[in-house]
Amino acid sequence: QVELVESGGGLVQAGGSLRLSCAASGRTNAMAWFSQAPGKEREFLAAISWIGGSTYYSDSMKGRCTISRDIARNTLYLQMNSLKPEDTAVYYCAARSINYGLANTRYSYWGQGTQVTVSS
């Protein structure tokens, strides 16, 4: 069992930046970030392999965000830049213990989410 706790969300103006964090308990093979805007389905943003550090991004976030991890702190990060009002959503981190490949968006463990609001 892996527990995930996100932090770092908040209100930011368009064009601004935020760094989200996700503290994990337990060992994982890969972790990822997803977002869910009001009335929309959860959307995959980026994933990272925990040991090797390989990364994979969705086309929508490529170039605007960076996923990273601190193995010693067992913490996942998402640095988001050039934020737009349409990025307003609840952001979730996710983890899994099985190696499906980073393009696979199946995850077993989820955090409670952190709200990001981008004002225009």
N, C-alpha and C positions, 0 to 999 in steps of 0.2 A: 504494500500500500504506500502510495506517495501522496503527501499533502502539499498543496501549492497555495501560496499567499501572494497576491499581486499588490503593488503599491505604485505611487508615482503619478496617478491620474490627476486631473484637475481641469481648470478653465484656462485656456490660452487663446491669444489673439491669432487670427489668420496670419500665416507666415512664420509663426513662432515654432518652438521646439519643445519636446518633452522626452524624458527618459523614463520608461516603465521598468519596474523590477518585479521579479517573481522568485521568492525564496522557496526552495524545494527541500522536502525531507525525503530521505531515501535515495536509492540509486536509479538512474534512468539511462535509457539508450539514446533518446532524442527528446527535444522539447520544441515547442512552437508557440507562436502567437496567432490569435484569431481576434476578429472584431465582429460585433453585431450592432448594427444601427437600428433605430426604432422601426419596427415593421418589416425588417429585412432578415434574411437568413444569416447564420453565422458564416463569416468569410475567413478563409485561410490567408495569413499575411506572410509568415516566414517561419522557417524551421532550422534547427541546428543539431548536428550530431554531438552528443555530449563529450565523448572522448576525443574524437578527431577534429572537431570544430568545423566540419564542412557545413556550408549554409545553402539554403534554397529559398528563393523569394517568389511571391506571386507577382505577376506582371504589374498589378495595380500599385504595389509598394516599392518595386525595384527602383533604386536611385533615391528614394526618399526616406528609407529607414535602414537601420543596421541592427541585426540580431547578434548578440554575443553572450558569452557566459563566463562566469568566474568559478572555476572548478573548486577552488579552496573554500569559497563562500557558498557553494552549491546554489548559485543565484543566476537567473536568466535575466537578460536585459533586452529592451527594444528602444533604440534611439530613433525618434521620429522628427524629421525636419520639414520645413515648408508646409506646415499643417494647413489644411483647408477646412472650411465649415463642414464639408461632406465627410470629413474624417471623424466627426462626432459620433461616438459609439461607446459601448462597453467593450473593453479589451480584456481578453482572457488568455492566460497561459495554459498550456497543456503539456502532458508528458506521457511517455510510454516506455516500457521495458523491452519491447520486441523491436528488432531491426527490420522494418518494412521498406526502408528506403525513404529518403527525405521527401520525395514527391507524393508519397502516400500520406493522406491527411487523417488517418485513423489514429485516435489517441484515447488512452484509457483513463487518464486522470486530468481533472480540470480544477482550476482555481475559481474563486467566487466572482472574479471580474473587478475591474476598476474603470470608473467613468472618465472619459475624455470628452471635453466639450470645447469646440473651437468656435470662437465668435468672429463674426465678420466685421 
